[in-house]
């Protein structure tokens, strides 16, 4: 990793890209401090402090604290992520979008353009809902229509600006811009979380207890990181052999290749899906002031909230954790099914004269890939569950209210590995160009 970065700084082109990326990250962090007009930030922070460790923890983490401070970047990049997922699903369901996606670069540009419009639409809906919620809770400084308009415009524009910055980083910087925006927000919350852990478990304790607590915290963090790295890098390679063809007086083909099937095919998407599905009702109920009570509905809401899972005093609410695990596994299979088509891969191999040794081309190859994926996806889903549940158990048993967890670490490790790989590939391309020039 360090060697890759040192090598990148020696190349002028990469230095410029790294500097551009850094400047964009500075803009993001500065924008995260600009308060949203019309909202009493102090009152909102007091309310947020009372709900810390609840469903808002993860939301605050991926917004880099912008949600807690209620800045213009409070929605962060989440509307774009949601719209991208929606477009992926619609591409499968709507033939016109599917044809557009297979239409080469022009088709992909059209889909990206539609995704932008969907992002703005989702941002508008979310900002209107938040404005209504703030009004109900009494956090709006002025009840005039202009105030509500400024709140909606500020939140929507903030999300659109982050989307634009992400696209510019992809174009002129290094790495996937949207992922970079997400990771800088998550990383910005880690120092404050570390301070919270220190104050709760180490500071003021006797030396023996402090040392034990520090060792346990480091062990949990390191174990989670190691598991994430293993999960992100693990893959099953399927050998592919291409038959020889006679073209003129020469034989061509006969090469060997591989199909790399990642164990964690869906990445962090299943965890985000599961968390969003469980936390959305809790967030809506909190914003409209319906989260408190003793009825069956309120008990269900408490069961959906991660802050109540693995609590030894109230084990009944850990049923929500079981639902969470089942959702992760279900979404892992679902997302893999819509993103990887074994039949299409098998048909493409058959057209190019390729086959898996011992497996007949066509449908037998498709069935083989499908069965292989079932096992691989299950292993990846179990890995995602373990990585996601370890911090939840730690938080529930020891009441360690921190905003980052297994999901955040999966995103951080995945984006770092992806960015470093992209830097290395750009350095290799440059070396190849230099070799050809010489």
N, C-alpha and C positions, 0 to 999 in steps of 0.2 A: 504493500500500500504506500509506504513512505517513498520507496524507490520510484513508483509510478508518478507520484506527485513531484518528486525532484526532477524526474525526466521531463515532465510536462512543463515545468517552469523554465527549462532550457530551450524550449521551442517557442519562438515569438508568437506564432499563430495561436497556440494553446494558452500562452500567457494572457493574450488579449481576451480570449474567450473566458478564462478564469476570472480576470479582472471585471469583465462585463457582468458575469454571474454574481460576483461579490457585490457590485454596485446595486444590482437589482434586489439582492437580499437586504441590503441596507435600507432601500426604499420601502421594502415590505415591513421591516421592523419599525421604521419611523411612522409609517401609516398606521401601524397597530397602536400607536399612542395618541392618534388624533381622535378626540371624543366625538361621538355621534350627537348632532344637534337635537335638542328637544328632550333628552333623557337625563334625569337626575342620576348621574353616575355613582355618587356616594350611596344613595339609597339602594341602587341596584347591587352594588358591591356588598352591602350589608345583607341583602336578601341572598345573594349568591354564597356568601360565607356560611349562612345557615343551611344551605343545600350542598355544601362541599362534600365530595365523595359520592354524590348521587349520580344520576344519569348525565348531569352537566359536566362531570369531570372529564370524560373523553372529549366532549364537544369543546371544552375550554382548551384541552391539549392540542387538538388539531387546528385550532384557531390561534395558537400561540399566546393565549391570555387575552386575545382581543374581545372575546365574548364576555369575560369577567369585567373588563374595563369598558365594555360597550363602546368600542371604537367603530370607525367606518368600515373596518375589515372584520366585523363581528361574524359575518356569514362565512368568511374565508373562502376557500376553493371548493367547499363541499357541494354547492350547486352544480359546478362543472363536473365533478366526479359522478354525481347522481345522474346528470343529463347524459354523460358518456355511457353509463350502464344502461340507461333507458334506450339509447340509440342502438346499443348492441343487441338488446332484446327485440327492438322493433325491426332491426335488420333481418332477423330470422323470421319474424311474423309477417312482415310486409314484403311481398315479392319485388315491388318497385325499388325499395331501399337495398334489397339483396343484389339486384341487377346493378344498381348504382355503385355498390361496394366493389363488384367485380369488373367495373368499367375502367380500371386503371387509376392513374393519378388524378385525373379530372373528377372521377366519381368519388374518390376519397376526399377531395377538396370540398365537394358539395356536401358530403356528410359532416365534415368538420364545420362548415358554415351553418348547417342546420343545428348542430350541437351547440354552437354559440347562441343562437336564438333561443333554444330550449333552456340554456343556462340563465339567460336574462329573464325568461319567463318564470323559472323556478325561483330565482332570486327575488323577483317582484312579489310572488305569492308568499314566500317566507317572510319578507320584510313587512308586508301588510299584516300578516298574522302576528308577528312580533310587536308591531305598533299597537295592535288591538290589545294584546296581552299586557303591554306596559301601561296602557291607559287603564285597564281593569285593576292593575296593581297599584296605581297611583304614582308611577315613576315618571310621568310626562310633566315637564315643567310648565307647559302652556297648552291649553286645550284647543287652540285655534287650528283651523284646517291647514294653514301654512306650516305649522309645526309637524303635523302628521305627514304632509307632503315631503318636507325636508328629511324626515326620518326614513321614509320609504326610498326616496331618491338616494340618500346617503348610503344606505345598506346595499341597494342594488348596484349603485355605481362602484362601491368598494369591491364587491364580488367580481364585477366586470373588469375592473382594473387589475385584480389579481390574475384573472384569466388571461388578460393581455400580457402581463408580465411573464406568466408561465410560458406562453407561446413564444415570446421574444427570447427567453432563455433557451428554449429548444432550438430556435433558429440561429441565434448568435452566440450562445453560451455553451456550456457543457451539460450533458445529461438531459433527462426528461424534465422540462420546465415545471409542469404541474406537480410532479413528484418532488422536485426541489423546493417548491413553495410549501408543500405539505411538510416536508422533513424539517425545514428551518423553523416552522411554527412549533413542531413537537420538541425539537432540541431546545428551543428557547425556554421551555417550561421545566426542563430537567433540573437546572440549578436550584430553583425554588422548591422543587419536590425533594431534592437531596437535603436541603436545609430543614424542611418539615420532618423528614425521617430522623435527622440528627437531633433536632429539638425534642422529638417524641421519645426516642429510644436510647439516645446516647448522652446528650447534654444533661448534666445534673445527676446522673446515676453513678453508683459506686463503680470502681474500676472493673471489677469482675463482670457485672451485668452489662456495662457499656461495651466491653470487649466482645462478649458473647453476642450482643445485639448487632454490633458492627459486622462481625463475622457472618451472622445469619443473613443480614441484608446484602452483603457483598456476594455471598454464596447464591442467594436467590437470583440476583441480577446477572451474575456470571453464568449460572446454569441456564437461565432463560436465553441469554445471548448465544451461548454455545448451541443450544437446541435450535434457535432460529437460523444460525449459520448452516448447520447440518441440513435443516429442512429446506432452506433456500437453494443449496448447492446440490442436493441429492437428485439423481435422475437415473432412469433405466434406458439404456440404449438398445434399440432394435436394429440388428444388422440387415442391410439391404444390398442385394447383388443385382447388377444390371447386365443383361445378356449382351453378347457381342453381335454386332451387325456388320455386314459387308457393304461398304460404300466405295464403288469403283473397284480398285485393286487393293484397297486397304480394309482392315478390320478395325472398327471403332467400338467403343463401349467396353463392357467387361469390368467396369470399375466397381469398387465396394464403397458403400456409404452407410450412414446410420440415421435412424430417427430417434432423436433424444426426447424421451418422455419425462418431463419433470415430475418429481414426486408431489411437489406442491404446485400443481398445474394452475390452480386458480389464484395463487398468491394470497393476499390479505383480503380479497373481495368477500369470501364467505363470512369472515369475522365482522367486516363492516356491515354487510347485509344483516347479519343476526343482531348486532348491536343496534342498528338503526330501527329494526322492526320492534325490538323490545323497549328501546328508550323513547321513541317518538310519543307513545301515549303518556309516558311519565312527564316528558317535557311540556306537552300540550296542557296536561292537567295542572302542572305547576304554574304555567304562565297565565292560566285563566282562574287560578286560585281554588282549584278543586282537588288538591292533592291531600288535604287533611280530612280525617274522618275515621269512622269505625265500621262502615258498611262493607259488604262483600267486594264492591268495586274498588274501594280504597285498599283492601287487603291484596287484591290482584295487582294493583299498581305497586304496592310495596314489594310484592313478589317479583315484579319485572325489574326492579331497581337493583343494580349490582351491589349497592352499599348494604343491602340486607342479606346478601348471600353469605353462606359459610359462617353465620353468626351462631356461636354455641348456645346463646340464650334464646334464639328464635329459629330453630332449625327448619320449621315449616316453610319459611320463605326461600329456602335453598332449592325448592322445586323449580324456581325460575332458572337456576343454574342448569338443571337437567334439560329444561326447554332450550336454553341457550346452546348447550352441547349438541342437541339433536338438530337444531337449526344450522349450526356450523357444518355438520356432516351433510345435511340435505343440500345446502347451498353449494358445498364443494362439488358434489355430483352434478348439480344443476348447471353451475357455471362452466364446468369442464365439458359438459354435453353440448352447450351452445357455442363454446369457443374452439372445440376440436371435433372435427367430423371424420371419423374413421373411414366411412364409405368414400368420401371425397379423396382422402389420402390414398386409399387403396386403388381407386380408379386412376388417379394421376400416376401412381407407380406403374400400373398396368400399361397405360399409354406410352410411358417412357421405357418400357421393357424391363422394369424393375420388379423384384420379388424378394420376399423374406425366405431364406433357406429353409426348406422343409414345409413351407406353406404355399398352397396354390394361389395364383393371382386372382383378383376379383373379390367375390363375397367371402371366401375362406380367409383372405387376408384381413378384410374388414371385421369379421367375427373375431379373429385372433387379436387385433388391436383393441376391439371393444372389451374383450375379456381381460386383456392385460391392463387396460385403463381402470377397470373396476377395482382390481387389487391395488394398483398404484394410488388411485384417488383415495381409497380407504386409508392407506398408510399416511398419505399427506393430510387427510382430514383429522386423523387421530393425533398427528403431530401438531396441527393447528390448535386442537382442543387442549393438548398438554401445555403448549406455550401460552395460550390465553387464560387457562384456569390457574396456573401457578401463582401469578400476581393477585388474582381474585381471592384465592384461598388465604394468601398472606395478608391481604387487606382486611378480609372478613374476620380472621382469627385474631389478628393483632391490632385491628383498627388503624391501619396505616393509610391515611387518606392522601393518596398521591394520584395525579392525573394521568401519568404514563403507566403502561402495562405491557402485556404481551403483544397486543395489537400495535402499539407504538413502536416497540422494538422490531417487530416484523417489518414495518414500513421503513424504519431507519436503516436496518441492515440491508434490506432489499434494494433501497435507493442507492446506498453507498456502493454496494457491489456492482449494481447496474452502471453507475456513473464512472467508477474506476475502469470497468470493462470498456466503456465507450472511449475513455481517454486513451487506454492502451490500444484500441483498434485504430483511433485517429493517428497515434504515433506510428503504428505499423504501416498504415497507408502512406504516411509521409516518407517513411524509410523506403518503401517500395518505389514511390515517385522519384526519390533521390537516386536509387539504384538504376532505374530506367533512364534517367537523365544522364547519369554518368556513362 
